[in-house]
Amino acid sequence: MKIVISPAKSLDFETTVPTQKYTTSDFLADAEKLNEVLKGKSPKNISELMSISDKLAQLNWQRNQDWNLPFTIDNARQAVYAFNGDVYTGLDVYTLAEDKLDILQDKLRILSGLYGILKPLDLMQAYRLEMGTKLKVGKKDNLYEFWKQTITNHLNEELKEEELFVNLASNEYFSAIDKKTLKVPVITPQFKDWKGDKLKIISFFAKKARGMMVRYIIDTRAETLEDLKGFNYDGYGFSEEYTTKPNELVFVR
């Protein structure tokens, strides 16, 4: 089984990481090329490009200037411990036993606007570059054009025939994959909560649930569709009734 998730805008480079294990991203040369483009942009350019405040633009301008290779355990951080959003709250990697890190490393891939694909223990330096950013790089008009073929080819190299491929990423990030040329079908779980008498996808809860499903897969060593249907963390349960498409499993709480 392979799983993809999105990165997070918020980062944590302060909390002590409970492992010294780390790996290197496969696409640092591409990331360096993107960073060179970003380095040439002023804080004002960055603010306009990313629709962010002047304060955030200044922070990310400085990150772009400081970004440099090679990455080491002293100047970078393992990706799964660096991202700090709702999905990562659900995953709760700091409480994952170290002997399960190898399973996480094998199964999970984090899609990234700057790094393309990150394995959980790949070192990264702080950045902000959402996949939907209209950053022109050479002849590529945006990051989707820059990354799509690279990311899709890499996933196809990693995926075995008939291996389960679970999409727990947002639409913005999953759009960086060419579904038509992936060699396996995609399973996209949906997480819905009752609000009054209506069943809705509530963004905050759904993001956290994506992370919890990653944790469930690692905890239970899930491999099959039936294993996936067993997800029952934080009150969610698989609903046969509300699952109308075989590749979009619906979990209800």
Summary of the structure (lengths in Angstrom):
residues: 253
radius of gyration: 18.3
end to end distance: 25.0
largest distance: 54.1
contacts: 765
relative contact order: 0.17
helix: 42%
strand: 17%
